[in-house]
Amino acid sequence: MGGSKLKAMASGEVQYVSDENGEPVGVIVPIELWREIESERETAYLLKSAAMKQRLEAAKARHEGISLEDACEKLGI
């Protein structure tokens, strides 16, 4: 994973869940951290496909577009 924000998270924000023998069996993480982890996993999955990687890079380089308000107006929402 990217690690920049993950390393910055204080260890006190992650809670470890242990079994009756004291062995760690799970963790509880703040929702913001979980969403970042999920986003990074999704991006990594998408980048496995050469075609998807090309599409993502093209989208990232794109500078034109419309505002959210204009899109909502065009969609009637």
CORSULCOR-V771055 format. One line per field, one symbol per residue. ss: DSSP state (A for helix, B for strand, O for the rest). psi: psi as a letter, one per 40 degrees, with the letter a starting at -180 (. if undefined). burial: + if it has 24 or more other ideal C-beta (glycine too) atoms within 12 Angstrom, else -. A space follows every 50 residues. Layout:
ss->???
psi->???
burial->???
This chain:
ss->OOOAAAAAOOAAAOBBBBOOOOOBBBBBOOAAAAAAAAAAAAAAAAOOOA AAAAAAAAAAAOOOOOOAAAAAAAAOO
psi->iddddddehhdeehhhhiaeeehheiihiiddddddddddddddddedhd ddddddddddeheiaiidddddddef.
burial->--------------------------------+----------------- ---------------------------
